[in-house]
Amino acid sequence: MARTGARSSAIMAAGTMVSRVLGFVKTMLLAVAIGASTTTGNVFALANTLPNLIYVLVAAGMFNAVLVPQIIKASKKPDGGADYISRLLSLAVIGLAVITLLVVLCARPIISVMASDWSPEKLDMGTTFALWCFPQIFFYGLYTVVGQILNARGAFGAYMWAPVLNNVVAIASLLVFIALFGTWQTGQHDPSHWTTDKTFWLAGMATIGVAAQAVILFIPLKALKLGLGLKLGWRGIGLGTAARLGSWTLATGVVANLSFLFLAHIATTPEGFQEQFNHPIAGNNMLDQSTMLYQLPHGVIGLSIATVLFNQMSRHADNNDDASLVQTLSQGLRISSVATIFCAVALVVFAGPVGMLFGGGSPAQGAVVGQVISVIALGGPFLTIAFMMGRAFYAHEDAKTPLVNQAISAVLVIVLGFLVGRIQPQYIVFCLAGLYAGQNILATLLFHRGLKKWLGDYDLANIVKTHLRVSISAIFAGVFGYIALRLMGGGSFEGFAWHSQITAFITVIVGGLVMGVVYLGALRMFRVRELDGILRPVLARFGR
């Protein structure tokens, strides 16, 4: 990867890391405020997750995969693409506004369809949350469109740093919520005692945070001095190519996220049986928490690298330079594995204390969260691999192959998800976590087949060798991490690791440092050169 690409990846990874750390703090505070396996926790998780799922369903695929290649092409025009970008942005804003309005008007039916076996009281609470949260759809779309314009112009940092503001707003509002109304253990936060003030500080401020994340991007956009403005004429400016490619990408997004929406619906089933158990059972909120955790290395490292490499692969594809495209793809897959595989092993080893952090301070809830994490974490490395492989096809303006692969995966997931919904409710979320991991593995195999057909040998031998070396190093380090965990009382609820969220945090930090040091030594021993691809830009920034 070129020096500028590595530097851009480092800037993006730093912003994403800060955002993710603050996101963890937000999730921990949310668990303290309303609980991890409580009714309010599950109801709010559904209402606050749906806006992102719906946005991804209707628009995200087109925005993420289509805009960058088209904007890069438009930037070669005499006006630097200003006219094209203005019209594209205007169209996106109008379309997002219409979609958001329709979804808000259908809030009650959407909640009713997504919730499985919920009582009318829970549906009422979910609808109230949805009316406050669904406007996030507009701001998610605005954030993506403006961010992709910045990315296409080489201004990568702002897009990854903007979510920091969102998390700061959310953390502040949750602290106010806890101060005013108490925690899930000290306050009365069940549906029968819920108030409008609680709704504002929980759901209303969540939407304000997403809005702030989008609006702040207009500052670096203005700094580009593109001369953008509102333009409503869309004929004859080259949007036809984007629309044709977008139709495939949109179809891919619909197929993929219909399956995810179906799984989200199945994940709400345990909440309908919560009262029948005298101990916490995994519900949709715990699945959301575990999904956030296992996606961390992808979001911090994999996505940052892939975003920069997507621009490079788009240029190589535009120049019909398959050799350079293969080199870029191979390098990205190998470098990202250094982080994603280690994090997957670390999540499995420290699943217990990590679950304690997000279980609202309850060892019983924390243990269940940890069990879900240990299942879903196995698919983490494959998430980044499949994502980066898919970007190679989009760079080549081939959106058909990702659609076919996604359709195959979605059909299998829906069939298996339907079967999962018929098992005992306390086991449903664990099986869904396994489906998430399995779907990433299947996507990797399908994209591998497509790459072999298109490019032939895409440096597979080097990619596999690097992944094997990294995997052995991570497992070796995981043994030492497990020993550290046992020494800190991780094997019993009476142990130090389970006393509180603070002791769980200390256990994760100390054990993680032990595992990290051993891992670095093992990587050096096995001569994994890709380590330098991650460390070099980071060390350079510290040096400056």
C-alpha positions in Angstrom: 0.0 0.0 0.0 1.4 3.4 -0.9 2.6 5.8 1.8 -0.3 8.2 1.3 -2.8 5.2 1.4 -1.2 4.0 4.6 -1.4 7.4 6.1 -5.0 7.8 5.2 -5.8 4.4 6.6 -4.1 5.4 9.9 -6.1 8.6 10.1 -9.3 6.8 9.5 -8.4 4.0 11.9 -7.6 6.5 14.6 -11.0 8.2 14.2 -12.8 4.9 14.1 -11.0 3.7 17.1 -11.9 6.8 19.2 -15.5 6.5 17.9 -15.6 2.8 18.8 -14.2 3.3 22.3 -16.8 6.0 22.9 -19.4 3.7 21.4 -18.4 1.0 24.0 -18.8 3.6 26.7 -22.2 4.5 25.3 -23.3 0.9 25.2 -22.0 0.3 28.8 -24.0 3.3 30.0 -27.0 2.2 28.1 -26.8 -1.2 29.9 -26.4 0.6 33.2 -29.4 2.8 32.4 -32.0 0.3 31.1 -30.3 -3.1 31.4 -29.1 -5.7 28.9 -31.8 -8.3 29.1 -34.7 -6.1 30.4 -37.9 -5.4 28.5 -37.0 -1.7 28.0 -33.5 -2.7 26.8 -34.8 -5.1 24.2 -37.6 -2.7 23.0 -35.3 0.3 22.7 -32.7 -1.8 20.9 -35.2 -2.8 18.3 -36.5 0.7 17.7 -33.0 2.3 17.6 -31.5 -0.4 15.4 -34.2 -0.4 12.8 -33.4 3.0 11.3 -29.9 1.8 10.3 -31.2 -1.5 9.0 -33.9 0.2 7.0 -31.5 2.8 5.6 -29.1 0.0 4.6 -32.0 -1.8 3.0 -33.1 1.0 0.8 -30.0 3.1 0.0 -26.7 2.3 1.7 -25.5 -0.2 -0.9 -26.0 2.3 -3.8 -24.4 5.1 -1.9 -21.3 3.2 -0.6 -20.5 1.2 -3.7 -21.6 3.4 -6.6 -20.8 7.0 -5.6 -17.1 6.8 -5.3 -16.3 5.4 -8.8 -18.7 7.9 -10.4 -17.4 10.9 -8.4 -13.8 10.0 -9.3 -14.8 10.0 -13.0 -16.7 13.2 -12.6 -13.7 14.9 -10.9 -11.8 14.6 -14.3 -14.2 17.1 -15.8 -13.2 20.8 -16.2 -15.4 21.9 -13.2 -13.9 19.2 -10.9 -17.2 17.4 -10.8 -19.0 20.3 -9.0 -22.1 20.2 -11.2 -22.4 16.4 -11.0 -21.9 16.3 -7.2 -24.4 19.1 -6.7 -27.1 17.3 -8.6 -26.3 14.0 -7.0 -26.4 15.5 -3.5 -29.7 17.3 -4.2 -31.3 14.0 -5.5 -30.1 12.1 -2.4 -31.5 14.7 0.0 -34.9 14.7 -1.6 -35.0 10.9 -1.9 -33.9 10.4 1.7 -36.5 12.9 3.0 -39.4 11.1 1.2 -38.2 7.6 2.4 -37.9 8.8 6.0 -41.3 10.4 6.0 -42.9 7.2 4.7 -41.1 5.1 7.3 -42.1 7.4 10.2 -45.8 7.3 9.1 -45.6 3.5 9.1 -43.9 3.2 12.5 -46.6 1.2 14.3 -47.0 -1.4 11.5 -43.2 -1.8 11.2 -42.7 -2.4 14.9 -45.7 -4.8 14.9 -44.1 -6.8 12.1 -40.6 -6.9 13.5 -41.6 -7.8 17.1 -42.4 -11.4 17.7 -45.1 -12.3 20.3 -44.9 -8.9 22.1 -47.7 -7.7 24.3 -49.7 -4.5 23.4 -47.9 -2.6 26.2 -44.5 -3.5 24.7 -45.7 -2.6 21.1 -46.9 0.8 22.4 -43.5 1.4 23.9 -41.7 0.3 20.8 -43.8 2.6 18.6 -43.1 5.6 20.8 -39.4 4.9 20.6 -39.7 4.4 16.8 -41.3 7.8 16.2 -38.3 9.4 17.9 -35.7 7.1 16.3 -36.9 6.6 12.7 -35.8 10.2 11.5 -32.3 8.9 11.9 -32.7 7.3 8.5 -32.4 10.7 6.8 -29.3 11.6 8.7 -27.6 8.2 8.2 -28.1 8.8 4.4 -26.9 12.3 4.5 -23.8 11.3 6.5 -23.0 8.6 3.9 -23.5 10.7 0.8 -21.4 13.7 2.1 -18.8 11.3 3.5 -18.4 9.5 0.2 -18.0 12.8 -1.6 -15.2 13.6 0.8 -13.6 10.2 0.4 -13.7 10.4 -3.4 -11.9 13.8 -3.1 -9.2 12.2 -0.8 -10.5 13.8 2.4 -10.8 10.6 4.4 -10.5 11.7 8.0 -13.7 13.6 8.6 -15.9 10.7 7.6 -14.4 8.5 10.3 -14.1 11.2 13.0 -17.7 12.5 12.7 -19.3 9.5 14.7 -17.2 10.7 17.7 -19.5 13.7 18.0 -22.5 11.3 17.8 -21.2 9.2 20.7 -20.3 12.2 22.8 -23.9 13.5 22.5 -25.2 10.0 23.4 -22.9 9.6 26.4 -23.8 13.0 27.8 -27.6 12.3 27.4 -27.3 8.9 29.1 -25.4 10.4 32.0 -28.3 12.9 32.3 -30.8 10.1 32.1 -29.1 8.1 34.9 -28.8 11.2 37.1 -32.5 12.2 36.6 -34.1 8.7 36.6 -31.7 6.2 38.1 -30.3 3.0 36.7 -32.2 -0.1 35.7 -31.5 -1.6 39.2 -32.5 1.5 41.2 -35.2 3.2 39.0 -38.5 2.0 37.6 -37.9 1.7 33.8 -40.5 -0.9 32.8 -43.2 0.1 30.3 -45.8 0.8 33.0 -43.6 3.4 34.6 -42.1 5.0 31.4 -42.5 8.8 30.8 -42.1 11.3 28.0 -39.0 12.8 29.7 -37.3 9.4 29.7 -38.2 9.0 26.0 -36.6 12.3 25.1 -33.3 11.7 26.9 -33.1 8.1 25.6 -34.5 8.1 22.1 -34.7 11.8 21.2 -31.1 12.5 22.1 -30.0 9.3 20.1 -31.5 10.9 17.0 -29.9 14.3 17.8 -26.5 12.6 18.0 -26.9 11.0 14.5 -28.0 14.3 13.1 -24.9 16.0 14.5 -22.7 13.3 13.0 -24.1 14.2 9.5 -24.3 18.0 9.8 -20.7 18.4 10.9 -19.4 16.9 7.6 -20.6 20.0 5.8 -17.7 21.9 7.4 -14.9 19.9 5.6 -17.2 19.7 2.5 -17.3 23.5 2.3 -13.5 23.6 2.8 -13.1 21.7 -0.5 -14.5 24.8 -2.3 -16.4 22.8 -4.9 -19.0 25.5 -5.4 -21.9 23.1 -4.6 -25.5 24.2 -4.6 -29.0 22.9 -5.0 -29.6 21.7 -8.5 -32.7 19.8 -9.6 -32.0 18.9 -13.2 -30.7 15.3 -13.5 -30.9 14.6 -17.3 -27.7 14.4 -19.4 -25.1 14.5 -16.6 -24.2 10.8 -16.6 -26.4 9.6 -13.8 -27.6 6.8 -16.1 -24.4 4.8 -15.5 -24.8 5.2 -11.7 -28.5 4.3 -11.9 -27.7 1.1 -13.9 -25.0 0.0 -11.5 -27.1 1.2 -8.6 -30.0 -1.0 -9.5 -27.8 -4.1 -9.0 -26.3 -2.7 -5.8 -29.7 -1.7 -4.5 -31.0 -5.2 -5.2 -27.9 -6.6 -3.4 -28.7 -4.4 -0.4 -32.4 -5.4 -0.4 -31.6 -9.1 -0.6 -28.9 -8.9 2.1 -30.8 -6.8 4.5 -34.2 -8.5 4.1 -32.4 -11.5 5.5 -30.9 -9.4 8.3 -34.3 -7.9 9.1 -35.7 -11.4 9.2 -33.0 -12.5 11.7 -33.7 -9.3 13.7 -37.4 -10.3 13.8 -36.4 -13.8 15.1 -34.1 -12.3 17.7 -37.1 -10.5 19.3 -38.8 -13.9 20.1 -37.1 -14.5 23.5 -38.5 -11.2 24.8 -42.0 -12.6 24.5 -41.0 -15.4 26.8 -38.8 -13.4 29.2 -41.4 -13.5 32.1 -41.3 -17.4 32.0 -37.7 -17.5 33.1 -36.2 -16.7 36.5 -32.8 -15.9 35.0 -31.6 -13.7 32.1 -31.9 -15.1 28.6 -30.3 -13.7 25.5 -32.5 -11.4 23.5 -32.2 -8.9 20.6 -30.3 -6.3 22.7 -27.6 -8.8 23.6 -27.3 -9.9 20.0 -26.9 -6.2 19.0 -24.2 -5.7 21.6 -22.3 -8.8 20.5 -22.6 -7.8 16.8 -21.1 -4.4 17.7 -18.2 -6.0 19.5 -17.3 -8.6 16.9 -17.4 -5.9 14.1 -14.9 -3.7 16.0 -11.7 -4.9 14.2 -13.5 -4.7 10.8 -14.7 -1.1 11.6 -11.4 0.1 12.9 -8.9 -1.6 10.6 -10.7 -3.5 7.8 -13.1 -0.8 6.8 -10.4 1.9 7.0 -8.0 -0.1 4.8 -10.8 -1.1 2.4 -12.1 2.4 2.0 -8.7 3.7 0.9 -8.0 0.6 -1.3 -11.4 0.9 -3.0 -10.3 4.2 -4.5 -7.1 2.6 -5.7 -8.8 -0.4 -7.1 -11.3 1.8 -8.8 -8.5 3.6 -10.6 -6.8 0.4 -11.5 -10.0 -1.0 -12.9 -10.6 2.2 -14.8 -7.2 1.7 -16.4 -7.7 -2.0 -17.0 -4.7 -2.8 -14.8 -5.7 -6.1 -13.3 -2.2 -6.8 -12.0 -2.2 -3.7 -9.8 -5.7 -4.4 -8.7 -4.7 -7.9 -7.6 -1.6 -6.5 -5.8 -3.8 -3.9 -3.9 -6.4 -6.5 -3.0 -3.9 -9.0 -1.8 -2.0 -6.4 0.3 -5.3 -5.3 1.9 -6.4 -8.8 2.8 -3.0 -9.7 4.3 -2.6 -6.5 6.3 -6.1 -6.5 7.8 -5.7 -10.1 9.0 -3.1 -9.0 11.5 -5.8 -7.1 13.4 -9.0 -9.0 12.7 -7.7 -12.5 13.6 -6.1 -11.3 16.9 -9.3 -9.5 17.9 -11.4 -12.6 17.2 -9.3 -14.8 19.4 -9.1 -12.1 22.1 -12.9 -11.8 22.2 -13.3 -15.5 22.6 -10.7 -15.6 25.4 -12.1 -12.6 27.3 -15.8 -13.1 26.4 -16.8 -13.3 30.1 -15.4 -10.0 31.4 -16.2 -8.3 28.2 -19.8 -9.5 28.6 -19.7 -8.2 32.2 -18.9 -4.7 30.9 -22.0 -4.7 28.7 -24.3 -6.6 31.1 -25.2 -3.6 33.2 -23.0 -4.7 36.1 -24.8 -8.0 36.5 -22.7 -11.2 36.4 -25.7 -13.2 35.3 -26.4 -10.9 32.4 -22.7 -10.5 31.6 -22.2 -14.3 31.4 -25.0 -14.6 28.8 -23.6 -11.7 26.8 -20.2 -13.3 26.9 -21.5 -16.6 25.6 -23.1 -14.8 22.6 -19.8 -13.0 21.9 -17.8 -16.2 21.9 -20.0 -17.6 19.2 -20.3 -14.6 16.9 -16.6 -13.6 17.2 -15.5 -16.6 15.0 -16.9 -14.8 12.0 -15.1 -11.5 12.5 -12.1 -12.1 10.2 -14.3 -13.4 7.4 -16.4 -10.2 7.6 -13.5 -8.1 6.5 -12.3 -10.6 3.9 -15.7 -10.8 2.2 -16.1 -7.1 2.4 -12.8 -6.4 0.8 -13.3 -9.0 -1.9 -16.7 -7.5 -2.7 -15.2 -4.1 -3.1 -12.9 -5.4 -5.9 -16.0 -6.3 -7.9 -17.6 -2.9 -7.3 -14.4 -1.2 -8.3 -14.7 -3.1 -11.6 -18.3 -1.9 -11.8 -19.5 -5.5 -11.5 -22.4 -5.3 -9.1 -24.0 -8.5 -10.5 -21.6 -10.9 -8.8 -22.1 -9.5 -5.3 -25.9 -9.7 -5.9 -25.7 -13.4 -6.9 -23.5 -14.2 -3.9 -25.7 -12.3 -1.6 -28.9 -14.0 -2.9 -27.4 -17.5 -2.3 -26.3 -16.5 1.2 -29.7 -14.8 2.0 -31.8 -17.8 0.9 -29.7 -20.1 3.1 -29.8 -17.7 6.1 -33.6 -17.3 5.8 -34.2 -21.0 5.7 -31.9 -21.7 8.7 -33.4 -18.6 10.5 -36.9 -20.0 10.1 -35.7 -23.3 11.7 -34.0 -21.4 14.5 -37.2 -19.6 15.3 -38.8 -22.9 16.2 -36.3 -24.0 18.9 -36.4 -23.2 22.6 -36.4 -19.3 23.1 -33.3 -19.4 25.4 -31.2 -20.8 22.6 -32.4 -18.7 19.7 -29.9 -15.8 19.9 -26.9 -18.2 20.2 -28.0 -20.0 17.0 -28.5 -16.6 15.3 -25.0 -15.6 16.4 -23.7 -18.7 14.7 -25.6 -17.9 11.6 -24.0 -14.4 11.5 -20.6 -16.0 11.7 -21.4 -18.7 9.1 -22.8 -16.2 6.7 -19.5 -14.4 6.6 -17.6 -17.6 6.0 -20.0 -18.5 3.1 -19.7 -15.0 1.6 -15.9 -15.4 1.6 -16.1 -18.8 -0.2 -18.5 -17.3 -2.8 -16.3 -14.3 -3.5 -13.3 -16.5 -3.8 -15.0 -18.5 -6.5 -15.9 -15.3 -8.3 -12.3 -13.9 -8.1 -10.8 -17.1 -9.4 -13.2 -17.0 -12.4 -12.4 -13.3 -13.1 -8.8 -12.8 -12.2 -7.4 -16.4 -12.0 -4.7 -16.4 -9.3 -5.2 -13.4 -7.1 -2.1 -14.1 -5.0 -4.0 -16.7 -3.0 -1.0 -18.6 -1.8 0.5 -15.5 -0.1 -2.8 -14.6 1.3 -3.4 -18.1 2.8 0.2 -18.3 4.2 -0.2 -14.9 5.9 -3.5 -15.9 7.5 -2.1 -19.2 8.7 0.9 -17.5 10.3 -1.3 -14.9 11.9 -3.8 -17.5 13.1 -1.1 -19.6 14.8 0.4 -16.4 16.4 -3.0 -15.3 17.7 -3.9 -18.8 19.1 -0.5 -19.0 20.8 -1.1 -15.5 22.4 -4.6 -16.6 23.3 -3.2 -19.4 25.5 -1.3 -16.8 27.6 -4.3 -14.5 27.6 -6.4 -17.4 29.1 -3.8 -18.1 31.8 -3.9 -14.4 32.7 -7.7 -14.5 32.8 -7.7 -17.5 35.2 -5.1 -15.8 37.5 -7.4 -12.8 37.7 -10.4 -14.9 38.8 -12.1 -15.3 35.5 -13.2 -18.9 36.2 -15.7 -18.1 38.9 -18.4 -15.5 39.6 -16.6 -14.9 43.0 -13.4 -14.0 41.2 -11.9 -10.6 40.7 -13.0 -10.4 37.1 -16.7 -10.6 38.0 -16.8 -8.3 41.0 -17.9 -5.2 39.0 -17.6 -3.5 35.6 -14.4 -1.8 36.9 -12.7 -5.1 37.8 -13.9 -6.6 34.5 -12.4 -3.7 32.6 -9.1 -4.1 34.5 -9.1 -7.8 33.7 -9.6 -7.1 30.0 -6.9 -4.4 29.9 -4.2 -6.4 31.8 -5.0 -9.7 30.1 -5.2 -8.0 26.7 -1.8 -6.4 27.2 -0.3 -9.8 28.1 -1.9 -11.4 25.0 -0.8 -8.4 22.8 2.8 -8.6 23.9 3.0 -12.3 23.2 1.2 -11.8 19.9 3.7 -9.2 18.7 6.6 -11.5 19.6 4.9 -14.4 17.8 4.4 -12.3 14.7 8.1 -11.4 14.7 9.0 -15.0 15.2 6.9 -16.2 12.3 8.2 -13.2 10.2 4.8 -11.8 9.4 5.9 -8.7 7.4 2.3 -7.4 7.2 2.6 -6.2 10.8 4.7 -3.3 9.6 1.8 -2.3 7.3 -0.2 -1.5 10.3 2.5 -0.2 12.7 4.4 2.0 10.3 1.8 4.7 9.8 0.9 4.6 13.5 4.5 4.9 14.7 5.1 7.7 12.2 2.3 9.8 13.6 3.6 9.2 17.2 7.1 10.2 16.0 5.8 13.5 14.5 
